[in-house]
């Protein structure tokens, strides 16, 4: 039965093919080609539109600041923090306590290590680096008075932002509170410097390889930086076996 159905279907297809004229076949091929052409044309327009959108987005990204992604993440984090603070305030919960409850022990330990690495003591390299480090440490401690800043800005007007033609230098008179803050800060620096400028203990058993105090300090610095490279040479010279 299935064989008969299959043979009948083949005969019907053969009859349809034989009944169609060459003109109909040509017309069908032409319609098929036009349909494919329209599809390709539509896909090309879609690709062109997508490429234009990508170019516009890339141009926008290039015009943004280099640290835009970090600033965006920071702003999103600050918004989430403000929202959490508001929720805790509405519920009468201590925000710091609620925040610590969401932090695991591993994250807390990682955060402590990161805080310690934030301002590591790199030691002495040269006087310029030491001066820059001290400047950054001192400026980090400054807490500006924004009310005084706004008053001075309103008082000076356009002269508050001096240019090459401005004569602002020498006309500013600091307030008594500002002078007191500067004096207190200088006194703290002097007190701290006196603690760290104490004379080091003298070792009677140490080898004397210097001719004066200044030469002794130089030798100590040289030993600290290059001692591990010159230890063998120094031992050979002391034994008299140097080549």
CNS distance restraints for C-alpha pairs under 8 A (distance, minus, plus):
assign (resid   1 and name CA) (resid   5 and name CA) 6.46 0.50 0.50
assign (resid   2 and name CA) (resid   6 and name CA) 6.20 0.50 0.50
assign (resid   3 and name CA) (resid   7 and name CA) 6.19 0.50 0.50
assign (resid   4 and name CA) (resid   8 and name CA) 6.16 0.50 0.50
assign (resid   5 and name CA) (resid   9 and name CA) 6.25 0.50 0.50
assign (resid   6 and name CA) (resid  10 and name CA) 6.35 0.50 0.50
assign (resid   7 and name CA) (resid  11 and name CA) 6.23 0.50 0.50
assign (resid   8 and name CA) (resid  12 and name CA) 6.25 0.50 0.50
assign (resid   9 and name CA) (resid  13 and name CA) 6.29 0.50 0.50
assign (resid  10 and name CA) (resid  14 and name CA) 6.11 0.50 0.50
assign (resid  11 and name CA) (resid  15 and name CA) 6.11 0.50 0.50
assign (resid  12 and name CA) (resid  16 and name CA) 6.20 0.50 0.50
assign (resid  13 and name CA) (resid  17 and name CA) 6.11 0.50 0.50
assign (resid  14 and name CA) (resid  18 and name CA) 6.04 0.50 0.50
assign (resid  15 and name CA) (resid  19 and name CA) 5.89 0.50 0.50
assign (resid  16 and name CA) (resid  20 and name CA) 6.21 0.50 0.50
assign (resid  20 and name CA) (resid  24 and name CA) 6.20 0.50 0.50
assign (resid  20 and name CA) (resid  25 and name CA) 7.08 0.50 0.50
assign (resid  21 and name CA) (resid  25 and name CA) 6.56 0.50 0.50
assign (resid  22 and name CA) (resid  26 and name CA) 6.13 0.50 0.50
assign (resid  23 and name CA) (resid  27 and name CA) 6.11 0.50 0.50
assign (resid  24 and name CA) (resid  28 and name CA) 6.09 0.50 0.50
assign (resid  25 and name CA) (resid  29 and name CA) 6.21 0.50 0.50
assign (resid  26 and name CA) (resid  30 and name CA) 6.11 0.50 0.50
assign (resid  27 and name CA) (resid  31 and name CA) 6.16 0.50 0.50
assign (resid  28 and name CA) (resid  32 and name CA) 6.15 0.50 0.50
assign (resid  29 and name CA) (resid  33 and name CA) 6.15 0.50 0.50
assign (resid  30 and name CA) (resid  34 and name CA) 6.15 0.50 0.50
assign (resid  31 and name CA) (resid  35 and name CA) 6.07 0.50 0.50
assign (resid  32 and name CA) (resid  36 and name CA) 6.27 0.50 0.50
assign (resid  33 and name CA) (resid  37 and name CA) 6.05 0.50 0.50
assign (resid  34 and name CA) (resid  38 and name CA) 6.11 0.50 0.50
assign (resid  35 and name CA) (resid  39 and name CA) 6.26 0.50 0.50
assign (resid  36 and name CA) (resid  40 and name CA) 6.16 0.50 0.50
assign (resid  37 and name CA) (resid  41 and name CA) 6.05 0.50 0.50
assign (resid  38 and name CA) (resid  42 and name CA) 6.09 0.50 0.50
assign (resid  39 and name CA) (resid  43 and name CA) 6.18 0.50 0.50
assign (resid  40 and name CA) (resid  44 and name CA) 6.08 0.50 0.50
assign (resid  41 and name CA) (resid  45 and name CA) 6.32 0.50 0.50
assign (resid  42 and name CA) (resid  46 and name CA) 6.27 0.50 0.50
assign (resid  43 and name CA) (resid  47 and name CA) 6.11 0.50 0.50
assign (resid  44 and name CA) (resid  48 and name CA) 6.07 0.50 0.50
assign (resid  45 and name CA) (resid  49 and name CA) 6.14 0.50 0.50
assign (resid  46 and name CA) (resid  50 and name CA) 6.20 0.50 0.50
assign (resid  47 and name CA) (resid  51 and name CA) 6.05 0.50 0.50
assign (resid  48 and name CA) (resid  52 and name CA) 6.19 0.50 0.50
assign (resid  49 and name CA) (resid  53 and name CA) 6.31 0.50 0.50
assign (resid  50 and name CA) (resid  54 and name CA) 6.22 0.50 0.50
assign (resid  51 and name CA) (resid  55 and name CA) 6.17 0.50 0.50
assign (resid  52 and name CA) (resid  56 and name CA) 6.23 0.50 0.50
assign (resid  53 and name CA) (resid  57 and name CA) 6.20 0.50 0.50
assign (resid  54 and name CA) (resid  58 and name CA) 6.04 0.50 0.50
assign (resid  55 and name CA) (resid  59 and name CA) 6.10 0.50 0.50
assign (resid  56 and name CA) (resid  60 and name CA) 6.29 0.50 0.50
assign (resid  57 and name CA) (resid  61 and name CA) 6.25 0.50 0.50
assign (resid  58 and name CA) (resid  62 and name CA) 6.19 0.50 0.50
assign (resid  59 and name CA) (resid  63 and name CA) 6.32 0.50 0.50
assign (resid  60 and name CA) (resid  64 and name CA) 6.49 0.50 0.50
assign (resid  64 and name CA) (resid  68 and name CA) 6.36 0.50 0.50
assign (resid  67 and name CA) (resid  71 and name CA) 6.18 0.50 0.50
assign (resid  68 and name CA) (resid  72 and name CA) 5.93 0.50 0.50
assign (resid  69 and name CA) (resid  73 and name CA) 6.15 0.50 0.50
assign (resid  70 and name CA) (resid  74 and name CA) 6.07 0.50 0.50
assign (resid  71 and name CA) (resid  75 and name CA) 6.11 0.50 0.50
assign (resid  72 and name CA) (resid  76 and name CA) 6.20 0.50 0.50
assign (resid  73 and name CA) (resid  77 and name CA) 6.12 0.50 0.50
assign (resid  74 and name CA) (resid  78 and name CA) 6.17 0.50 0.50
assign (resid  75 and name CA) (resid  79 and name CA) 6.18 0.50 0.50
assign (resid  76 and name CA) (resid  80 and name CA) 6.29 0.50 0.50
assign (resid  77 and name CA) (resid  81 and name CA) 6.18 0.50 0.50
assign (resid  78 and name CA) (resid  82 and name CA) 6.13 0.50 0.50
assign (resid  79 and name CA) (resid  83 and name CA) 6.17 0.50 0.50
assign (resid  80 and name CA) (resid  84 and name CA) 6.18 0.50 0.50
assign (resid  81 and name CA) (resid  85 and name CA) 6.13 0.50 0.50
assign (resid  82 and name CA) (resid  86 and name CA) 6.18 0.50 0.50
assign (resid  83 and name CA) (resid  87 and name CA) 6.23 0.50 0.50
assign (resid  84 and name CA) (resid  88 and name CA) 6.12 0.50 0.50
assign (resid  84 and name CA) (resid  95 and name CA) 7.69 0.50 0.50
assign (resid  85 and name CA) (resid  89 and name CA) 6.08 0.50 0.50
assign (resid  85 and name CA) (resid  95 and name CA) 5.96 0.50 0.50
assign (resid  86 and name CA) (resid  90 and name CA) 6.19 0.50 0.50
assign (resid  87 and name CA) (resid  91 and name CA) 6.27 0.50 0.50
assign (resid  88 and name CA) (resid  92 and name CA) 5.86 0.50 0.50
assign (resid  88 and name CA) (resid  93 and name CA) 4.87 0.50 0.50
assign (resid  88 and name CA) (resid  94 and name CA) 6.54 0.50 0.50
assign (resid  88 and name CA) (resid  95 and name CA) 5.80 0.50 0.50
assign (resid  88 and name CA) (resid  98 and name CA) 7.94 0.50 0.50
assign (resid  89 and name CA) (resid  93 and name CA) 6.15 0.50 0.50
assign (resid  89 and name CA) (resid  94 and name CA) 7.52 0.50 0.50
assign (resid  89 and name CA) (resid  95 and name CA) 7.61 0.50 0.50
assign (resid  93 and name CA) (resid  97 and name CA) 7.93 0.50 0.50
assign (resid  93 and name CA) (resid  98 and name CA) 7.20 0.50 0.50
assign (resid  94 and name CA) (resid  98 and name CA) 6.24 0.50 0.50
assign (resid  95 and name CA) (resid  99 and name CA) 5.99 0.50 0.50
assign (resid  96 and name CA) (resid 100 and name CA) 6.21 0.50 0.50
assign (resid  97 and name CA) (resid 101 and name CA) 6.40 0.50 0.50
assign (resid  98 and name CA) (resid 102 and name CA) 6.87 0.50 0.50
assign (resid  99 and name CA) (resid 103 and name CA) 6.91 0.50 0.50
assign (resid 103 and name CA) (resid 107 and name CA) 6.24 0.50 0.50
assign (resid 103 and name CA) (resid 108 and name CA) 6.52 0.50 0.50
assign (resid 104 and name CA) (resid 108 and name CA) 6.26 0.50 0.50
assign (resid 105 and name CA) (resid 109 and name CA) 6.15 0.50 0.50
assign (resid 106 and name CA) (resid 110 and name CA) 6.12 0.50 0.50
assign (resid 107 and name CA) (resid 111 and name CA) 6.04 0.50 0.50
assign (resid 108 and name CA) (resid 112 and name CA) 6.27 0.50 0.50
assign (resid 109 and name CA) (resid 113 and name CA) 6.33 0.50 0.50
assign (resid 110 and name CA) (resid 114 and name CA) 6.20 0.50 0.50
assign (resid 111 and name CA) (resid 115 and name CA) 6.22 0.50 0.50
assign (resid 112 and name CA) (resid 116 and name CA) 6.34 0.50 0.50
assign (resid 113 and name CA) (resid 117 and name CA) 6.33 0.50 0.50
assign (resid 114 and name CA) (resid 118 and name CA) 6.16 0.50 0.50
assign (resid 115 and name CA) (resid 119 and name CA) 7.78 0.50 0.50
assign (resid 116 and name CA) (resid 120 and name CA) 6.90 0.50 0.50
assign (resid 124 and name CA) (resid 129 and name CA) 7.78 0.50 0.50
assign (resid 124 and name CA) (resid 130 and name CA) 6.63 0.50 0.50
assign (resid 125 and name CA) (resid 129 and name CA) 6.67 0.50 0.50
assign (resid 125 and name CA) (resid 130 and name CA) 7.43 0.50 0.50
assign (resid 126 and name CA) (resid 130 and name CA) 6.38 0.50 0.50
assign (resid 127 and name CA) (resid 131 and name CA) 6.03 0.50 0.50
assign (resid 128 and name CA) (resid 132 and name CA) 6.17 0.50 0.50
assign (resid 129 and name CA) (resid 133 and name CA) 6.10 0.50 0.50
assign (resid 130 and name CA) (resid 134 and name CA) 6.22 0.50 0.50
assign (resid 131 and name CA) (resid 135 and name CA) 6.13 0.50 0.50
assign (resid 132 and name CA) (resid 136 and name CA) 6.20 0.50 0.50
assign (resid 133 and name CA) (resid 137 and name CA) 6.20 0.50 0.50
assign (resid 134 and name CA) (resid 138 and name CA) 6.12 0.50 0.50
assign (resid 135 and name CA) (resid 139 and name CA) 6.07 0.50 0.50
assign (resid 136 and name CA) (resid 140 and name CA) 5.99 0.50 0.50
assign (resid 137 and name CA) (resid 141 and name CA) 6.71 0.50 0.50
assign (resid 138 and name CA) (resid 142 and name CA) 6.92 0.50 0.50
assign (resid 144 and name CA) (resid 149 and name CA) 7.90 0.50 0.50
assign (resid 145 and name CA) (resid 149 and name CA) 6.25 0.50 0.50
assign (resid 146 and name CA) (resid 150 and name CA) 6.13 0.50 0.50
assign (resid 147 and name CA) (resid 151 and name CA) 6.24 0.50 0.50
assign (resid 148 and name CA) (resid 152 and name CA) 6.12 0.50 0.50
assign (resid 149 and name CA) (resid 153 and name CA) 6.11 0.50 0.50
assign (resid 150 and name CA) (resid 154 and name CA) 6.14 0.50 0.50
assign (resid 151 and name CA) (resid 155 and name CA) 6.08 0.50 0.50
assign (resid 152 and name CA) (resid 156 and name CA) 6.05 0.50 0.50
assign (resid 152 and name CA) (resid 160 and name CA) 7.70 0.50 0.50
assign (resid 153 and name CA) (resid 157 and name CA) 5.87 0.50 0.50
assign (resid 153 and name CA) (resid 160 and name CA) 5.80 0.50 0.50
assign (resid 156 and name CA) (resid 160 and name CA) 5.09 0.50 0.50
assign (resid 158 and name CA) (resid 162 and name CA) 7.64 0.50 0.50
assign (resid 159 and name CA) (resid 166 and name CA) 7.07 0.50 0.50
assign (resid 159 and name CA) (resid 168 and name CA) 6.94 0.50 0.50
assign (resid 162 and name CA) (resid 166 and name CA) 5.31 0.50 0.50
assign (resid 162 and name CA) (resid 167 and name CA) 7.74 0.50 0.50
assign (resid 162 and name CA) (resid 168 and name CA) 6.59 0.50 0.50
assign (resid 167 and name CA) (resid 171 and name CA) 7.93 0.50 0.50
assign (resid 168 and name CA) (resid 172 and name CA) 7.19 0.50 0.50
assign (resid 174 and name CA) (resid 178 and name CA) 6.25 0.50 0.50
assign (resid 174 and name CA) (resid 179 and name CA) 6.73 0.50 0.50
assign (resid 175 and name CA) (resid 179 and name CA) 6.40 0.50 0.50
assign (resid 176 and name CA) (resid 180 and name CA) 6.13 0.50 0.50
assign (resid 177 and name CA) (resid 181 and name CA) 6.20 0.50 0.50
assign (resid 178 and name CA) (resid 182 and name CA) 6.29 0.50 0.50
assign (resid 179 and name CA) (resid 183 and name CA) 6.17 0.50 0.50
assign (resid 180 and name CA) (resid 184 and name CA) 6.09 0.50 0.50
assign (resid 181 and name CA) (resid 185 and name CA) 6.13 0.50 0.50
assign (resid 182 and name CA) (resid 186 and name CA) 6.18 0.50 0.50
assign (resid 183 and name CA) (resid 187 and name CA) 6.16 0.50 0.50
assign (resid 184 and name CA) (resid 188 and name CA) 6.30 0.50 0.50
assign (resid 185 and name CA) (resid 189 and name CA) 6.34 0.50 0.50
assign (resid 186 and name CA) (resid 190 and name CA) 6.22 0.50 0.50
assign (resid 187 and name CA) (resid 191 and name CA) 6.12 0.50 0.50
assign (resid 188 and name CA) (resid 192 and name CA) 6.09 0.50 0.50
assign (resid 189 and name CA) (resid 193 and name CA) 6.00 0.50 0.50
assign (resid 190 and name CA) (resid 194 and name CA) 6.19 0.50 0.50
assign (resid 191 and name CA) (resid 195 and name CA) 6.58 0.50 0.50
assign (resid 192 and name CA) (resid 196 and name CA) 6.56 0.50 0.50
assign (resid 193 and name CA) (resid 197 and name CA) 5.96 0.50 0.50
assign (resid 194 and name CA) (resid 198 and name CA) 6.91 0.50 0.50
assign (resid 209 and name CA) (resid 216 and name CA) 7.46 0.50 0.50
assign (resid 209 and name CA) (resid 219 and name CA) 7.88 0.50 0.50
assign (resid 210 and name CA) (resid 215 and name CA) 5.49 0.50 0.50
assign (resid 210 and name CA) (resid 216 and name CA) 5.16 0.50 0.50
assign (resid 210 and name CA) (resid 219 and name CA) 7.36 0.50 0.50
assign (resid 211 and name CA) (resid 215 and name CA) 6.21 0.50 0.50
assign (resid 211 and name CA) (resid 216 and name CA) 7.31 0.50 0.50
assign (resid 212 and name CA) (resid 216 and name CA) 6.27 0.50 0.50
assign (resid 213 and name CA) (resid 217 and name CA) 6.44 0.50 0.50
assign (resid 214 and name CA) (resid 218 and name CA) 6.39 0.50 0.50
assign (resid 215 and name CA) (resid 219 and name CA) 6.14 0.50 0.50
assign (resid 216 and name CA) (resid 220 and name CA) 6.25 0.50 0.50
assign (resid 217 and name CA) (resid 221 and name CA) 6.37 0.50 0.50
assign (resid 218 and name CA) (resid 222 and name CA) 6.18 0.50 0.50
assign (resid 219 and name CA) (resid 223 and name CA) 5.99 0.50 0.50
assign (resid 220 and name CA) (resid 224 and name CA) 6.11 0.50 0.50
assign (resid 221 and name CA) (resid 225 and name CA) 6.36 0.50 0.50
assign (resid 222 and name CA) (resid 226 and name CA) 5.65 0.50 0.50
assign (resid 222 and name CA) (resid 227 and name CA) 6.85 0.50 0.50
assign (resid 223 and name CA) (resid 227 and name CA) 4.23 0.50 0.50
assign (resid 223 and name CA) (resid 228 and name CA) 7.87 0.50 0.50
assign (resid 226 and name CA) (resid 230 and name CA) 6.38 0.50 0.50
assign (resid 227 and name CA) (resid 231 and name CA) 5.78 0.50 0.50
assign (resid 230 and name CA) (resid 234 and name CA) 6.13 0.50 0.50
assign (resid 231 and name CA) (resid 235 and name CA) 6.29 0.50 0.50
assign (resid 232 and name CA) (resid 236 and name CA) 6.26 0.50 0.50
assign (resid 233 and name CA) (resid 237 and name CA) 6.26 0.50 0.50
assign (resid 233 and name CA) (resid 242 and name CA) 7.27 0.50 0.50
assign (resid 234 and name CA) (resid 238 and name CA) 6.22 0.50 0.50
assign (resid 235 and name CA) (resid 239 and name CA) 6.20 0.50 0.50
assign (resid 236 and name CA) (resid 240 and name CA) 5.83 0.50 0.50
assign (resid 236 and name CA) (resid 241 and name CA) 5.08 0.50 0.50
assign (resid 236 and name CA) (resid 242 and name CA) 4.82 0.50 0.50
assign (resid 237 and name CA) (resid 241 and name CA) 6.36 0.50 0.50
assign (resid 237 and name CA) (resid 242 and name CA) 5.40 0.50 0.50
